[in-house]
């Protein structure tokens, strides 16, 4: 196979050679059945070979022995089944209609008893499930109420913080004072920070602050 691949590699490209190697050729020793009978053998009648008399007699003897043995086996099995049926029927006790009715009532009583036991077990299980469900719902309600209380406390805390910060808001009443304060104490954001965290303001901002101080 390897030598064939090497040989084909010089003639075909690699994909073409691999595709050819993947094919499997099937050779029929005889003509396929779907081609039909050849015209030269269409009307030929094959000669039937004759068997030897001794062979025919031997085959008949073997066949008769086989049939006799199989017949004996079938009869034996049939007799065994019939004997089993007779033994089974002999073991049965004939019952009167009163006995059959009593047996039927006993079966009904047992069935009712089993139904009552099953119903009791079912009611006990359902009661336990209802109790567990009730406890689960109560726990969920308590957790929900706790979450609502926590949320309410957070909101109230935010409101208190906003109220404290609202004291520094600029309103219509203190806007004049805020303007005067901004003019007196100007704030400059023109500064920089070095690697050590020291504040460095620009020269213009320093001059303006000194001028305001004077």
N, C-alpha and C positions, 0 to 999 in steps of 0.2 A: 504493500500500500504506500509506504514511504517513497520507494523508487518510482512508483507511478505518479505520485504527487510531484516529485522532482522532474520527471519527464514532461508532465503537463505544464509545469511552471514556465518552461521555455516556449511553449506554443500558445497557451491561453494566459490571460491575466489571472491574478490571484482569486478574485470573486468567481470568475468563470470556472476555474479549476476546482474550487471547493464545491461549487454547485454540481459539477459532474461527479465528484466523489461521493456526494450524498445520495445519488440514485442507486437503487438496488435492482439488479436485473434478475428476472424470474424466467427460468428456462423449463418448459414442460417436456417431460420425457415422451409423452404422448400428445396427440392433438387435443386441444381444449374441447370440452363438451358442447360449448355453444356454437362451434363451427358446423356441427351436423355431420351426416354421413357423406363420405366421399362418393363422387359419381361412379367411380370404378367398383365400389363395394356396395352400391345401393341395392341391387337385387341379388346379392349373394346370400345363400342360405347356409349357415355354418353346419358342419356335420356333427351329429350328436354321437358322442363316444358311448360305446356299449360297455356295460359293467360285466364283470365276471360273475357267473352263477354263484360261486362260493361267497363272493363279496356281498351279493344281494341277500343271500340267506343269512349271513352274519349280521347285516344291518337290520333285517327284519327281526332277528332274535333279540338284538340289543334294544330295539324300539319296543318290542312286546314286553321285555323285562322292565323297561322304564315305565311303561303305562301300568303294568301290574303293581309295581312298587308305589307309584303315586296314588293309584286307586286305593291301595291298602292304607296309606297314610291319611288320605281324606276320610275313609271309613273310620279309622281309629279316632281321628279328631272329632268326627261327628258323634261317635259313641260317647266320647268324653264329655262333650257339651250336653248331650241328652242326660247323661248320668248326673252331671252337676245341676241341671234343671230339676231333676227328680228329687235330689237331696235338698235343694233350696225350697221346693214346694212342700216337702215333707216336714220341714222345720217350721212352716207357717202354722199358726193356730187360728182356726175359724172363730170369728167373733159374731155375737148376736147384734142386732140393731141397737139394743140398749147399751151394750158394751161399747159399740162404736160411738154412740152419742155421748157416753160418759167420757170416753177418750178425747172426743172433740171438745167437750166442755173443759176438760183439764188443760188441753192445749190453749184454749181461749183464756183460761185463768192465768196460765203462765205468761201468755203474751201480754195480758193486762198488767201483771206484776212487773214484767220487764219494762213496759211503757211507763209505769209510775216511777220506777227507779231511774229510768233515763230522764224523765221530766224533772225529778228532784235534782239530779246532777246538773241538768241544764239550767234550772232556776238558780242553783247555787253559783254556777259559773257566771250567769248573767248578772246576779247581784254583785259579785266581786268585780266584774267589769264596770258596772255602773258606779260603784264606790271609787274605783281607781280613776274613772273618767271624771267624776265630781271633784276628786282631790286634785287632779291635773288642771281642771278648769279654774279652781280656786287659786292654785299656785300661779297660773297665768294671770289671773285678775290682780293678785297682790303684786306681781312683778310689773304689770302695766301701771298700776296706781303708783308704785315706787318710781317708775320711769317718769311719769307725769309730774310727780312732786319734784324730782331732781331737775327736770326741764324747767319747771316753774321757778325754782330757786335760781337756776342759771339766768333766766330772763330777768328776774328781779335784781340780781347782782349787776347785770349789764345796765339796767335802768338806773341803778344807784350810781354807777360809774359815769354814765352819761349826764346825770344831774349834777355831779360834782364838776365834770368838765364844762358844763354849760355856764358855770359862773365866770369862766374866762372868755366866753364868746363875745364878739362885738355886736352890739345891738344899736337901735336908733338912739337910745339914751346915752350910751357911752362912746359913740363913734368919734365925737370931737376930742375927747380925752385920749382916745387911742391914737388919733392922728398926731396930737401934740407929743405924746410919748414916743411915737415912731420918729418924729423929727428931732427930738432931743436925744434919743438913744438909737441912732441908726445901727442896723445889723448888717455886716458884710459877710457874705459867704464865699468870698474870693480868697481862699486859703488852701494849703496843701499839707499833707502829712508825710513825714519821712519814715524810714524803716524802723525807727525807734518809737514812733507814735507821737513825735513832737509836732506842734502846730506851727506853721509858717505862713504868715499873712503877707499879702503883697504890699509894696511901698505905698501905693495910692490909698489903700484901705487904712494903713497906719497913720498917714498924714491926715486923712479925713477925721479919724477918731481923735487925734491930737488937737485938730482945729476945733472940733466940737467941744473938747474939754476946756480949751482956752476961752 
